[in-house]
Amino acid sequence: MWDALQPYVTRLGNTPFALWIGQSTWRIAGLLTVHLFGLTLLLGTVVLTGLNLLGLFQRGKGPAQLRREMQPVMLTGLAVMLVSGSFIFTGGAEAYFAGYWFRLKMILLIAALLFHATVYRVVARGDRPPAFVRRLTGVLLLMLWFGVACAGRAIAFF
C-alpha cells in the first residue's frame, strides 16, 4: 500500500509550496508550535473524557454530557493538528513518508479517529453504559491517542 502512494508523495514534496515550506527552519518551527498547540487541546480533552470513562474524573457527570462539553475544544485541536500536520508533512514529504515512525503514526491516527467516531461515540452517548465497557473504552481511547502522540514525537529522533 505504501508503495502505491510513493509517486504522489514525491510529486507533493517537489511542489513550489512544499519547497518553500521545507527551505525555512522558521516556517517548520512555527508549524510545529501550532501543531503542538492543537495536540494540547486534543489530548487535554481526551485525558478528561478518558478519565471520566474510567470513573476518575467528574464521577457525577455522565460521559454524554462531558463529551458534549468537550467536543468543540477537541474538534478545534484536531483541526489545528490536521492542518498544521499536513503542512509540516508537505515540507518534507519524502523524508517523512519513508520513516517507520511516521507510518506508525498514520496507522494509529486512522485507528484513533475510527475508534473515536464509532466505539467511543456510542459508549459516550449511552446514558449509563456498563462499567466494564466504559472502562475498556476509556483505556483504549487513551492508548490510541497517546500512541499517536508518542509515534509523532519519535519521528524527530529516529
N, C-alpha and C positions, 0 to 999 in steps of 0.2 A: 504494500500500500504506500509506504513512504517513497519508494522509487517512482511511483506514478506521479507524485506531487513535485518531484525534483525540478522538472522543467519550468513549472510555474514559479517556484521559489527562486530559481535562477533569474527568470525574467523580472520578477518583482525586485530582487536585490540589485538589479542593474538599471532601474529607472532613475531618472534625474532626481526625483524626490527622495528615493532611498539613498542615493549617493550624497545628497545634500544633508540628510539627517546623519548618516554614518560618518561624515567627514568632520563633525564637530563634537568634541568631548562635552562641551557645554550643553548642546542640544540633547544629547543622550542623558547627561546627568539631570537635566531638567525633567525629561520624560520619566526617568527612574524615580525622581522625587514625587511626581504626580502619581505614578504607579503605586508607590508606597502609601500615599495618602488614600488611594482607593482601596488598597489592601487593608489598611487600618479600619476603614469604615466597614468593609465586608466582614473581616474576621471578628471585629468587635461585635457585630450583630450575630454572627454565627456562634461565638462563645456564649453570649447571653441566651440565645434560643436553645443552644445545645445543653447548657447548664439547667435551663428550665425543664427541658425534657428529662434530664437526669434527676430532677427534684432538688437541685442545689441552689436555685435562684428563683426568687419570687414564687414560692410554692402556691400562694393563694391565687395567682394569676394563671389562667389556663393557657395552653400552647397556642390556641387560636387567637386569643386576644394579644398575646405578646408578638405573635407573627404579624398581625395587622399593624401593630405599633412600630415594629422594627423594619417592615418591608420597604418603606421609602428610603431609609438610610442604606439598607442592604442593596437595593437596586441601584442607588446612586454610586455606591462603592463598586459594584460590579461593572456598571457602565464606564466609570472612570478607568478601572483596570483594563477592561477590554479595549477601549480606545487607545489608552497610553501604551498598553502592551503590544497592540498592533503596530503602532509607530516605532516602538523600540525594535520589534522584530524586523520591520521593514528596513531599518538602518543597518542591519547585519544579518539579513535573511539566510544567506548560505551557511554562515558560521553557526548561527543558532540552530538551524534545521539539521545540521549534521550531528549535533550533540545529543548524547543519550539523555541527559537531564531535561533538555527542552522537550524531547519526545515524551518522556515520562510525565512531565508537567502537563502537556496537552492531553494525554490519555486520562490523567487524574482530573483535569479540568472538565473534560467531557463527562466523566463518571460523576463528578460532584454536581454538575449542572443537571444531569438527568436525575440523580438521586434527589436533589433539592426540588425539582419540578414535579416529581412523582411521589416517591415514598414519604419524604418529609412533608410535603404539601398535604397529603391525605391524612397523615398522623396528626399534624398540627391543626388541621381543620376539625378533627373529631372533638367532640365535647370532652370526653374523658376516655382517651384510649387506654387499653390495659397497660399496667406499669411496665411489664417486660417489653412490650412493643415500643413504648415511649422511650425507655432507657436505651434499648438497642438502636433506635433511630438517632438518639442524641449522640451516642458513641460513634456511630458510622458517619454522621454529619460532621462531627469534629475531626475524625480521622481523615476523611476525604478532603475537606478544605485545608486542613493543616498540611496534608500531603502535597497539595498543590503549592502551598507557600514554601515548604521545605525544598521541593524539587526546583522551584523557581530560584530560590536562594543558592542552591547547589550549582546552578548554571554558571554563576560567577567564579566558582572555584574549580570546576572540572572542565 
